[in-house]
Amino acid sequence: MTQPMNKSQSKYFHTAQLMDEALIYLLEVKAYEYITVKEICEKAGVNRSTFYLHYEGMTDLLTETMAAVNKKLFTYYQMEAAEFINQIQTSKANDLIIINEEFLTPYLRYVKDNQKIFYASVKNPSAMQTDLHFRNIKKYIMEPIMDKFQIPKDEQHYWIAFYMHGVNAIINEWISNECDDEPKQVINAIIHCVRPHAA
Protein backbone atom coordinates (compact mmCIF):
# COMPACT_ATOMS: atom_id res chain seq x y z
CA MET A 1 0.00 0.00 0.00
CA THR A 2 1.37 3.43 -0.97
CA GLN A 3 2.15 5.64 2.02
CA PRO A 4 0.62 9.14 1.97
CA MET A 5 3.06 11.93 1.13
CA ASN A 6 4.05 13.94 4.20
CA LYS A 7 4.19 17.74 4.31
CA SER A 8 7.95 17.84 3.72
CA GLN A 9 7.73 15.56 0.67
CA SER A 10 4.80 17.54 -0.71
CA LYS A 11 6.76 20.79 -0.41
CA TYR A 12 9.78 19.17 -2.08
CA PHE A 13 7.76 17.99 -5.10
CA HIS A 14 5.96 21.32 -5.39
CA THR A 15 9.29 23.18 -5.46
CA ALA A 16 10.74 20.72 -7.97
CA GLN A 17 7.68 21.19 -10.18
CA LEU A 18 8.10 24.98 -10.08
CA MET A 19 11.72 24.64 -11.20
CA ASP A 20 10.81 22.13 -13.93
CA GLU A 21 8.22 24.59 -15.24
CA ALA A 22 10.70 27.47 -15.03
CA LEU A 23 13.23 25.55 -17.12
CA ILE A 24 10.64 24.64 -19.76
CA TYR A 25 9.48 28.27 -19.96
CA LEU A 26 13.04 29.58 -20.36
CA LEU A 27 13.84 26.97 -23.02
CA GLU A 28 11.14 28.56 -25.16
CA VAL A 29 13.02 31.84 -25.29
CA LYS A 30 16.72 30.94 -25.16
CA ALA A 31 19.19 28.10 -25.63
CA TYR A 32 19.85 25.82 -22.67
CA GLU A 33 23.54 26.75 -22.38
CA TYR A 34 22.58 30.38 -21.71
CA ILE A 35 20.06 29.66 -18.96
CA THR A 36 21.40 30.40 -15.47
CA VAL A 37 20.49 29.17 -12.01
CA LYS A 38 19.61 32.77 -11.14
CA GLU A 39 17.02 32.88 -13.93
CA ILE A 40 15.53 29.54 -12.88
CA CYS A 41 15.21 30.76 -9.28
CA GLU A 42 13.66 34.06 -10.29
CA LYS A 43 11.12 32.41 -12.55
CA ALA A 44 10.29 29.68 -10.01
CA GLY A 45 10.14 32.12 -7.10
CA VAL A 46 12.75 30.28 -5.02
CA ASN A 47 16.18 31.24 -3.73
CA ARG A 48 19.53 29.80 -4.81
CA SER A 49 19.97 27.83 -1.58
CA THR A 50 16.68 26.04 -2.31
CA PHE A 51 17.88 25.23 -5.83
CA TYR A 52 21.13 23.71 -4.53
CA LEU A 53 19.21 21.79 -1.87
CA HIS A 54 17.53 19.94 -4.77
CA TYR A 55 20.25 19.86 -7.45
CA GLU A 56 24.01 20.01 -7.85
CA GLY A 57 23.58 22.08 -11.00
CA MET A 58 21.61 22.71 -14.17
CA THR A 59 22.33 19.26 -15.57
CA ASP A 60 20.53 17.64 -12.64
CA LEU A 61 17.52 19.89 -13.15
CA LEU A 62 17.41 19.11 -16.87
CA THR A 63 17.60 15.36 -16.20
CA GLU A 64 14.75 15.57 -13.68
CA THR A 65 12.63 17.74 -15.95
CA MET A 66 12.94 15.38 -18.91
CA ALA A 67 12.22 12.33 -16.73
CA ALA A 68 9.03 14.04 -15.54
CA VAL A 69 8.07 14.93 -19.11
CA ASN A 70 8.56 11.36 -20.35
CA LYS A 71 6.74 9.82 -17.38
CA LYS A 72 3.78 12.13 -17.87
CA LEU A 73 3.13 10.77 -21.37
CA PHE A 74 2.18 7.32 -20.11
CA THR A 75 -0.48 8.75 -17.82
CA TYR A 76 -2.39 9.63 -20.98
CA TYR A 77 -2.42 5.93 -21.86
CA GLN A 78 -3.37 5.10 -18.25
CA MET A 79 -0.47 2.72 -17.80
CA GLU A 80 3.13 2.61 -16.63
CA ALA A 81 5.99 2.74 -19.13
CA ALA A 82 6.98 -0.90 -18.46
CA GLU A 83 3.40 -2.06 -19.02
CA PHE A 84 3.19 -0.13 -22.29
CA ILE A 85 6.48 -1.59 -23.55
CA ASN A 86 5.44 -5.13 -22.53
CA GLN A 87 2.15 -4.71 -24.37
CA ILE A 88 4.03 -3.78 -27.55
CA GLN A 89 6.38 -6.75 -27.23
CA THR A 90 3.71 -9.36 -26.48
CA SER A 91 0.88 -8.26 -28.79
CA LYS A 92 0.07 -9.98 -32.06
CA ALA A 93 1.15 -8.23 -35.24
CA ASN A 94 -2.41 -7.27 -36.20
CA ASP A 95 -2.78 -5.38 -32.92
CA LEU A 96 0.32 -3.24 -33.51
CA ILE A 97 -0.95 -0.69 -36.01
CA ILE A 98 0.04 2.31 -33.91
CA ILE A 99 -0.69 4.87 -36.63
CA ASN A 100 -4.38 4.81 -35.80
CA GLU A 101 -6.86 6.96 -33.94
CA GLU A 102 -6.79 4.85 -30.78
CA PHE A 103 -3.03 5.27 -30.35
CA LEU A 104 -2.71 8.84 -31.62
CA THR A 105 -5.59 10.45 -29.70
CA PRO A 106 -3.97 10.21 -26.22
CA TYR A 107 -0.61 11.31 -27.67
CA LEU A 108 -2.03 14.40 -29.37
CA ARG A 109 -4.03 15.25 -26.25
CA TYR A 110 -0.74 15.07 -24.35
CA VAL A 111 0.95 17.32 -26.92
CA LYS A 112 -1.86 19.88 -26.81
CA ASP A 113 -1.93 19.94 -23.01
CA ASN A 114 1.86 20.39 -22.90
CA GLN A 115 2.54 22.73 -25.80
CA LYS A 116 5.31 24.54 -23.91
CA ILE A 117 7.28 21.33 -23.53
CA PHE A 118 7.03 20.48 -27.21
CA TYR A 119 7.69 24.02 -28.37
CA ALA A 120 10.83 24.00 -26.23
CA SER A 121 11.89 20.66 -27.72
CA VAL A 122 11.49 22.05 -31.25
CA LYS A 123 13.62 25.10 -30.39
CA ASN A 124 16.19 23.25 -28.24
CA PRO A 125 16.26 19.59 -29.34
CA SER A 126 19.65 18.81 -27.79
CA ALA A 127 18.80 20.34 -24.40
CA MET A 128 15.44 18.60 -24.31
CA GLN A 129 17.14 15.28 -25.12
CA THR A 130 15.01 14.78 -28.23
CA ASP A 131 17.51 12.29 -29.66
CA LEU A 132 17.34 10.18 -26.49
CA HIS A 133 13.54 10.30 -26.61
CA PHE A 134 13.59 9.08 -30.24
CA ARG A 135 16.14 6.36 -29.45
CA ASN A 136 13.90 5.02 -26.69
CA ILE A 137 10.86 5.01 -28.99
CA LYS A 138 12.94 3.25 -31.64
CA LYS A 139 14.31 0.61 -29.25
CA TYR A 140 11.25 -0.18 -27.16
CA ILE A 141 8.38 0.47 -29.58
CA MET A 142 9.35 0.64 -33.24
CA GLU A 143 11.93 -2.18 -33.45
CA PRO A 144 9.67 -4.77 -31.73
CA ILE A 145 6.88 -3.79 -34.12
CA MET A 146 9.19 -4.14 -37.13
CA ASP A 147 10.23 -7.59 -35.88
CA LYS A 148 6.58 -8.64 -35.51
CA PHE A 149 5.92 -7.65 -39.13
CA GLN A 150 9.13 -9.43 -40.20
CA ILE A 151 10.67 -6.32 -41.75
CA PRO A 152 14.28 -7.22 -42.69
CA LYS A 153 16.77 -5.97 -40.10
CA ASP A 154 18.83 -4.09 -42.69
CA GLU A 155 15.73 -2.13 -43.78
CA GLN A 156 14.23 -1.37 -40.38
CA HIS A 157 16.13 1.87 -39.79
CA TYR A 158 14.69 3.30 -43.03
CA TRP A 159 11.13 2.34 -42.11
CA ILE A 160 11.55 3.76 -38.61
CA ALA A 161 13.02 7.02 -39.94
CA PHE A 162 10.10 7.37 -42.36
CA TYR A 163 7.43 6.86 -39.71
CA MET A 164 9.02 8.78 -36.86
CA HIS A 165 10.24 11.82 -38.78
CA GLY A 166 7.13 12.01 -40.92
CA VAL A 167 4.72 11.91 -37.99
CA ASN A 168 6.96 14.25 -35.99
CA ALA A 169 6.99 16.78 -38.85
CA ILE A 170 3.19 16.91 -38.90
CA ILE A 171 3.03 17.34 -35.13
CA ASN A 172 5.69 20.08 -35.23
CA GLU A 173 3.65 21.91 -37.86
CA TRP A 174 0.61 21.64 -35.57
CA ILE A 175 2.61 22.99 -32.63
CA SER A 176 3.95 25.89 -34.71
CA ASN A 177 0.30 26.90 -35.26
CA GLU A 178 -0.35 26.70 -31.49
CA CYS A 179 -2.39 23.50 -31.92
CA ASP A 180 -5.26 25.48 -33.43
CA ASP A 181 -6.65 22.55 -35.42
CA GLU A 182 -8.59 19.88 -33.59
CA PRO A 183 -6.57 16.70 -32.77
CA LYS A 184 -8.99 14.67 -34.94
CA GLN A 185 -7.95 16.71 -38.00
CA VAL A 186 -4.25 16.15 -37.28
CA ILE A 187 -4.85 12.43 -36.72
CA ASN A 188 -6.59 12.17 -40.08
CA ALA A 189 -3.67 13.95 -41.77
CA ILE A 190 -1.15 11.56 -40.17
CA ILE A 191 -3.14 8.46 -41.09
CA HIS A 192 -3.68 9.60 -44.68
CA CYS A 193 0.05 10.36 -45.08
CA VAL A 194 1.37 7.07 -43.72
CA ARG A 195 -1.58 4.87 -44.67
CA PRO A 196 -3.03 6.58 -47.77
CA HIS A 197 -5.54 3.79 -48.43
CA ALA A 198 -6.94 3.82 -44.89
CA ALA A 199 -10.64 4.57 -44.65
MOKA-V701994 format. One record per residue. PSI is psi as a letter, one per 20 degrees, with the letter a starting at -180 (999 if undefined). D_CENTER is the distance of its C-alpha to the mean C-alpha in whole Angstrom. Layout:
{{PSI,D_CENTER} {PSI,D_CENTER}}
This chain:
{{p,29} {p,26} {q,28} {q,28} {p,26} {r,29} {h,29} {g,29} {g,25} {g,24} {h,25} {g,23} {h,20} {g,21} {g,22} {g,18} {g,16} {h,19} {h,18} {g,14} {h,15} {g,17} {g,15} {g,13} {g,16} {h,18} {h,15} {h,16} {i,19} {r,20} {q,19} {g,18} {i,21} {j,23} {p,21} {r,24} {h,24} {g,27} {g,24} {g,22} {g,24} {g,26} {h,23} {i,22} {k,26} {r,26} {r,29} {h,28} {h,30} {g,27} {g,24} {i,26} {h,27} {h,23} {q,22} {h,24} {a,23} {h,20} {g,18} {g,18} {g,17} {g,14} {g,13} {g,13} {g,11} {h,8} {g,9} {g,9} {g,6} {h,5} {h,8} {h,8} {g,6} {i,9} {h,12} {i,11} {j,13} {l,15} {r,15} {q,14} {g,12} {h,16} {g,17} {g,14} {g,15} {h,19} {g,19} {g,18} {h,20} {i,23} {q,23} {q,26} {g,25} {i,26} {j,23} {k,20} {n,20} {i,16} {m,17} {r,18} {h,18} {g,18} {g,15} {h,13} {g,14} {h,12} {g,9} {h,11} {g,12} {g,8} {g,8} {h,12} {i,12} {l,9} {h,11} {g,11} {g,8} {h,8} {g,11} {h,11} {h,9} {g,12} {h,14} {m,14} {h,12} {g,14} {h,13} {j,9} {l,10} {g,8} {g,11} {g,10} {g,7} {h,9} {h,12} {g,11} {g,10} {g,13} {g,15} {i,14} {g,14} {g,15} {g,18} {h,20} {g,20} {h,22} {g,24} {h,25} {j,26} {k,28} {p,26} {p,28} {h,26} {i,28} {i,26} {h,23} {h,21} {g,22} {g,21} {g,17} {g,17} {g,19} {g,16} {g,13} {h,14} {g,16} {g,14} {h,11} {g,15} {g,15} {h,12} {h,13} {g,16} {g,15} {g,13} {h,16} {k,19} {k,17} {k,16} {g,20} {q,20} {q,20} {h,17} {g,20} {g,21} {g,18} {g,17} {g,21} {g,21} {g,18} {g,20} {h,23} {g,22} {i,21} {m,24} {h,26} {j,29} {q,27} {999,28}}
